[in-house]
């Protein structure tokens, strides 16, 4: 704990809303936060218990706190955003991508042009977007050029043409530069393009259908064919990208956290069409949930300059003080903004997609070479190994009250999980629920095979458990005369939450807790969680298989063919059980002696 006299400070603190800034001994800004009640919020950092290791690390560095009282929570949120952006405190979640987003610009000329635009919007005309990337803009421009044939050439090129260019020859432009299209017809192209970019595709398709019928009625079949082709292409786009029941613009934001890292996936829906997505990896210093990540991410993402705020934002977890955040976004955008997290139908489908994408990207990020290398180096330093560990194994036990016990062994190397080397062990012949005996049996079976050359010995052996399980592992290795393997137990803390694990060093018996932002801890958590997942999967499979077995499977002398005949004759295992000996004799392949044997077995008779 720091030398900061928090009791005196909190005692005289106001209960009004505001912003607090925490500083270290050198006067460097550590953290900025907002509060509905400053006294309660700041006081919560100095509770005697219930704080995470990461929060304790922050509190230990605090030497000064400054507060700014605001009139409302909205003012506090806006001020917090500005202070985070200017000060970049290390314990806040920081959004580092300030690059402006591209738009489609439509000029205000007699024959307007469309083009990609990025930066300040000073020119007169219409701006459509923002788009997630320049590639998304180019894809849209290509589609618009093919369907509506608006010009995309520079004004200098347009004004000096004396004959149609290649774009007209390949049917991508109506050549307004040389008067091959009237201003009235070109204006219709502009109107259709504008409707499409505004997301009014249903209205546009109705217009195109009416124009097609009108042209056909007036025997203008070539024009009717143009409208038909435009309508067909629009319907194809709607079928492949549209969201039924969604109108207007919305962003879908999903956050995922694991092993000290976070991933935020932003999905852009404009005019009922998904234009793309963007992935962010905000660094975490404190123990953050997806809701807390979103609470920090959303205001920083939208309240900066140059980023448009859509009328609706869908998130996968309720941000803290969501109503305040929604009001602040509305004030910033000068329009009504909806912040939603309980959605159905199309929005729910896209939210699931964003969540899955965030989880997948986070898994890939965690498995990235640089991430793994950094964590391996941290593990090497922790265990004082002479070189980076090349192979790590972890064992875990799973059962349901002793039923269908399965031990898992997962393997990680310098490239991450090595799933081809994973193994499951069905544990037999032990007292139900005896995890120590189960661990001993699994380790003996595994390391006997390794000693005969069936695989590679690990540099580090992790055991999901405390001192007792570590002792089992050390005993097996000693009995098999295997040396050079570092044994580490991973015991869950009293809260059984990630970040509170206790490491048990096998060689010395020393117990150790690592800080929550330790790369070595994150790697150990990842390996332990994978072993736990693999053990549960194996246990459930074995348990379900056992529960699906029929009583007929255990009858001596009754193989697959006779079971099939019995089931075909009586319809079910219960039907076989209800049959008497005479009825059983009528089944093909069942003799009088076998019928009696089946009857006695099913009715518990010797």
N, C-alpha and C positions, 0 to 999 in steps of 0.2 A: 504494500500500500504506500502511496506517496506521502510526503510531508504536508501536503495541502490540508488546511483545517476545514474539512468539508462540513463539519457539524455547525460551526459558526456561520459559514457561508449559506448553507441551506436554511438555517433557522431564520435568517433575515431576508429570504428570497420571496418574491411576489408569487401569487397564485394566478396571475394573469398569463395570457398566451405570449409567446415570444420565441427568440432564438438564443441558443447558448453556444459559445465557442470555447473549446478546451485547448490549453497550451501546455507545453512541457517546460523544463527548467531553462532552456535556451530561448524561450519565447516563440518557439515554432508552433504553428497551428496543428493540432492533432485531429480534431473532430468538430464538426458543426452539426447541430441538431435543432429541431423545432419542437415545440411543446404546446399543448393546450393549457397545461398548468405547469409553469416553470418549476415551482417548488417540488411538486410530486415527481416530475420527470427527472430533474437533476438529482434529487435525493435517491432515486431508484438505483443510481450507479454505485452508491455507497452502502448498500444493504450488506448485512453480515453473511448472507448465504444466498444461494440460488443464481449466482452469476456464472456465466461461462468463463472458461480459461481465457478466451480471446478478449472478453470485456474486462476481466481482471488485469490483463496485460495493458490495456488502454488506461485503466484507472491508476495503475502503478506509476504511470508517467505524468499524470496531471499535476501541475504546480500552480495553475491559475485557471479560472473560469470567468468569462465575460458574458453578460446577457444583454439582449436588446428586447425591450418590451414592445409589443405591437398591439394594435387595436383589435385585430381579429386573427383567427387561425390562418385565413387565406393570406394576409399580409406576412405572417410568419413563414409560410411555405415559400412565398415569392422571395423573401429576404434570404431564407436558407439556400435556395437555389443559386442566388447571386453570389453568396459567400463561398459556397462550394466551388462554383465555377472560377472565381477569382483566386481563392486560396489553395485549392486542390489539396485538402487535408488528407493524410495517408490512411486514416481509419474510416473515411467515407468511401462508398462505392462511387467510383468516378467513371463517367462516360467520356471516352477520349476521342471519339470520332466526331469532329465538328465540320467535316466536309459537306459543302452544300449539295443539295439533291437536284438532279436534272428535271427539267420540265419540257413540255412541247409548247413551242411558241407559234401563234398564228398572227401574222402581221395584219396591219389595218389598211392595206393598199386596195386599189381597185381590183387587182387580181392577187389576193393574199397568198403568201407562201407559209409553209410550216417547216419548222426546224427544231433541233435540239437546243435547249438553252440552259445554262447554268450560271448562277450568280445573281446580282441585283436585277430586279425586274423594273427597269426604267423605260423601256421602249413601249410605245402605244400598241396595243393589241391584246390578244387573249392568251393567258397562260393556263395550261392544263397539267395537273400533276399534284404533288411531286411523284416521280417514279423512283423505284429503289436503286436503279443503276442506269448508266448510259446504254447498256445493252438492251434493257427493257424499252427504252425510248426508241432505239434504232429498230427493234422488232416491231413496235407499234407503227413507226413511220413507214416501214416497208409494207405493212398490211394496208395502211391508209393509202399509200401510193398505188398499190395494186387495185384497191376497191374503188376509191373515190377520185384518183388521178389528179390530185392537187399538185401544183408545182412545189419543188423543194430547192430550186436553184437560187443562187445569189442574185440580188437585184441588178448588179452590174452585168452579169451574164444574161439575165432576162431582158434587159433594155437594149442589148446590142445584137439580138438574134435576127437573122434575115430568113432563116429557114428552120423547120422543126429539128430538134435535137434527137439523140438516140432514145431518150426516155419516151418520146412520142412514138417512135418507131416500134418500140417493144410494148406499147400500150400501157405506159405508166404515167402519162401526162396528156392532157387534152390540147397542149400547145397554145396557151393564151398569148404567148410572146409574138406569134405571127398571125393572130386573129382567127385561129381555126375553131374557137369556141366563143360563143357570145358571152357578154358580161352577165346576162341573166342566167344562162345555163351554168356558168362558173359559180355564180352566187349560190345556186342550188347545191353544187358540190361542196362549197364551203359550209353551208347550213347542215348538210348531212354529216360532214366531218365533225363539226362542232357538237352536234347531237350525240354522236358516237363517243367523243372524248368526254362529254359531260355524264356519260353513263345512262343516256336515255335511249338505249338500244331498242326496247320494246316499242317506244313511240316512233323511232326511225324505221323499224321494220313494217309498222302499219303504213307509214307514208310510202315506203318503197312498193309495198303490195298495191296500194291505191294507184300509184304512178304507173305500175306495170299494167294493171287492168285498163287504165285510161289510155295508155299508149297502144295497147292491143286493140282497143275498141276503135281507135282512130287510124288503125292499120299501120302504125309506126312500129313495125315488128323488130327492127334493129334496136330501137330505144327500149322497147319492152324487154328484149333479151339482155340489155345492159342492166336494167333494174332487176331482172330475174337473177342474174349472176351475183349482183351485189347482195341481194336478199339471201341467196344460198350461202355465200361466204359469211355473212353475219350470223346466220343460223348455226353454221359450223362452229364459229367462235363461241357463241352462246352455249352450245352443247358441250364444248370442251373446257370452257373456263367459267361459265356463268354459275351463279349461286341462286337457286330458286328462293324467292321470297326476300332477297336482299336488295335494298335500294340505297342509292347514294354512296358515300365514301366511308370506309371504316378501316381501322387498323386492328389487327389481332396480335396480342403480345403474350407470350408464354415464357415463364422463367423456370429453370430447373437448376437444382444445386446438388452437389455430391462431392465428398472428399475434399472440402475446402475450395471448391471452384463453382462458378455459376455460369450459366449460358442463358441469354435472353434472345428469343426468336421473334422478330417482327414480321408479320405477314401483311402485305398491302393489298387492300381490296378497293378498287376505284371503279365506280360505275358498274357494280355487280360483277366485276372481273378481277381475278387475282393477277396483279401485275408483277409479283415477285416477292422476295423476302430478303431479310438481312439478319446476320447473326452477330451478337456482341458477347464478349467475355469480360464483364466487369470484375476486377479483382476484389476479393473479399479479405477483410482484415478481422471482422467480427463474425460471430456465429449467426449467419443469416438464413432465414427461410425464404422460399419463393415469394411470399407476400412481402417480406421486408426488402427483398431485392427490387421488386416492382415499385414499392413505395419510394425508393431512392432513384430508380431508373426513369420512371414515367415523367416526373417533373423536370429532370435534367434533359430528357430527350425532347420534350415539347416546348419548354419555356425559354429555350435559347432563341437566338435570332435566326430567321431564314427557314424555319421548318414549319410547314403548315400543320394545323391541328384539325383532324377530321371531325365530323359531327358525332362520331361514335367510336369508342375505344373499348375493345373486349379483352379482358385479361383472365388468366387462369387461376388467380387467387385474389382475394379481396385485399387491396392495399390498406395500410394503416390510415385511418382518417380519410376514407375514400370520398366522403361528401365534401370535405374541405378541398381535396385535390381536384375534384370535379368542378367546383366553383372557381378555383384558381385557373384551371384550363379554359373555362368559359370566359372569364375576364380577359385573359391573355388573347384568346382568339376572337373576342368580341362577337361571340355567338353562343348558342346553347350547345354544350358538349355532354354526351352521355358516357359515363364510365360504368361498364357492366362486366359481371363475372358469372352470373347465372343466366345461361342462354340455352336455347333449344334449336332443333332442326339444323338449318344450314350453318348458323353461327357455331353451334356445338360441334359440328363436323369439322369446320375449319379450325376451331380451337383445339380439338384433339390432334389435328394434323400439326399445328404449331407446337403443341406439347411434345409430340413424338419426335418432331424435327429437333427441338431443343435438347431432348434427352439423347438423341442419336449423336448430335453434334458435340454435346458435352462428353459423351463416351469416347468419341473420336479424339476430342481435344485431350482428354485424360490419357489416351493411349498414344498420343503424339510422341515422336522421338525425343523432342526437347523436354517435354514434360516428364517423361519417364527417366531420361538421363539426369535431370535435376534432382528427382526424388531418389534415384539410385545413389547419387553422390551424397545426398543427405543421410541415407541409410548407411552408407559406407562410413561416414564420419561418426554416426551414432554408435555403430557396433565396433568402430576402430578396426575395420577390415583392411588388409594390405592392398586390396584392389577392389574394383566394382564387383558386386556379386553377379555371377553369370546365370545362376539358376536358384530359384526360391520355390519351396513347396509349403503348402498349408493344409492341415488336416482339421476336419470338423465332424461332429457326430449328430445325427438327426434320428428321432423316433417319436412315436406317440405312446406315452406311458409304457415304454419298453417294447411296443409292437413294431415289427418290421424295421429293426435298427440298421441304418446304413451309415458308413463312414465315407467321406469324400476326401480326395486328394487333388488339389489344383496346382498347376505349375505356371510360374511366371519366369520369363527371362528378360534380357535387355531390350526386347521388342514388345513386351507386354504379355498377355495371357498366351500360353502355349497349349491350346485346347486338345490337340492330338495326344498329349501326354497326360490328360486328366484320367483319373481312375476312381471307380466306386467299389466299395467292398461291402457285400452283404454279411452282416455279423451274425454268427450262429454260436450256440453252445455256451452262452453266458447268462448270468442272472438278469432278468428283464430290468432295464433301466440303469444298469451298471455302466456308466459312461467311461470310467477308468478302464475296465476290462475291454470295452469296445475299442477304446483308443489303442490299448496295448495290442489287441489282435490285428487291427488295421496296420499299425506301424510294423509289426513283425512280418506280416504278409508282404508289405511294400518293400521293406529294406532287405529281406531275404532275397527277393528277386533282384534288387539293385546290386546286391553283393555278388550275385552270380553273373552279372554283366548284362542284365536285361534292360538296363537304362542307365542314366547318368545320376550320380550322387548330387544332391543339392548343396549349395554353399550355406544357405540359411533355411532352417526348418521352423515354420511358424505353427503353433498349436493354439487352437481356439479354446482357451481355458487358462486356469491359474496354476498355482504351484503343484497341485496334485497331478494335473495332466502333463506338466513339464517333467515331473519326476518319472512318469510312465515312459515318456520319450527318451529321457536320459538312460533309463534302465534298459530299454530295448537296444539302443545304440551301443551301450557298454557290453551287453550280453553278446551282441553280434560282432564286437570288436571293430566298430566303425568310428573313426575319428575325423576331425576336420570339419564337422558340421555344427554351425552355430544354431543353438536351439533358443527360441524366443516364444514365451507364452503371451497371449493377448487376452487379458482378463477384462471383462466388462466392468465399468464402475458401478457404484451404488445406484446411480440413476439409469444405468443401462442405455445411455444416449451416446451417439457418436461424438468423439472428441474428449471423452472422459475415460478412455481405456488406460489400464495399467499394464505396462510391459514387464514381464518376468524374465530376467536374463538367466538362462540355464546354467552357464558356467559358474556364475557367482551367486545366484539366487537373489540378486539385487532387484528391487522393484523401482519402476520409473514411470512418471507421467510426462508426456511431451506437451509443449504448447500447441494450441489449436491450429496455428498456422504452419506447423512443421511439415515440410515435404516428406520426411521419413514417415511420419504418422499417417499422412494421407495415402502413401503407398501401402503401408501395412493394413489400413482400413480397407483399401480396395481389394487386396489379396484375401483378407479375412471374409469380407462380404461375398466375394466370388465363391469361396469355399462353402460358406453358409448356404448360398443359393443352390450350388451344385448338390450339396447333401440333402437339402429339402426336396429338390426335384427327384433325386434317387429314392428317397424314403417314400414319397407320395406314390411314385410308380410301383414300388414294391408292395406297398400297403394296398393299393387299388387292385393290383393283380391278385393278391392273396384273397381279397374279399370277393373277387369275381369267380373264384374257383368253385366248382360244383362238388357236391358230396360224392358224385359218381367218380370223380378223379382219384379218390383215395381207396376205391374198392380193389383189393388184390385180384389179379387175373383179368380185370376189365380194362382193356386197352382202348385205343381211339376207335377202332371199328365197332367193337361191342357197345361202347358208349353211344356211338352214332345210331346204331340199330335200336337201342333202348329208347333214345330220345325220339326217334322217328315213330316208334310204335306207341309210346305213351304221351308224347307231346311236350313233356317237361320233366325236370328232375323230381318235382313233387309228385307227378303222375307215376313215376317209377317207384317212389317210396310208398305210395298208396296201394300199389299192386301186391297181390298175394303170390305165393310160390307158383301156383298153377298158371296164373296169368304171365308171370315172368318166363315160364318154360315155353310159351308160345312165340317168343321173340326169336328170330333167326340167329343161330349161333350160340344160343344159351341152352346148356344142358340142364338136366335135373339137379345135378350137384352144384353147378354154377348158379342156378336160380336160388337154391337154398343159401349159398354163400352170400349172394347179393342181398337177400332178404335179411339174413342175420346181421350183416354189416350195417345196413341202413336202420335197423331197429335195435342196435346196441347189444346184440346177443353174441355170446362167445362162440 
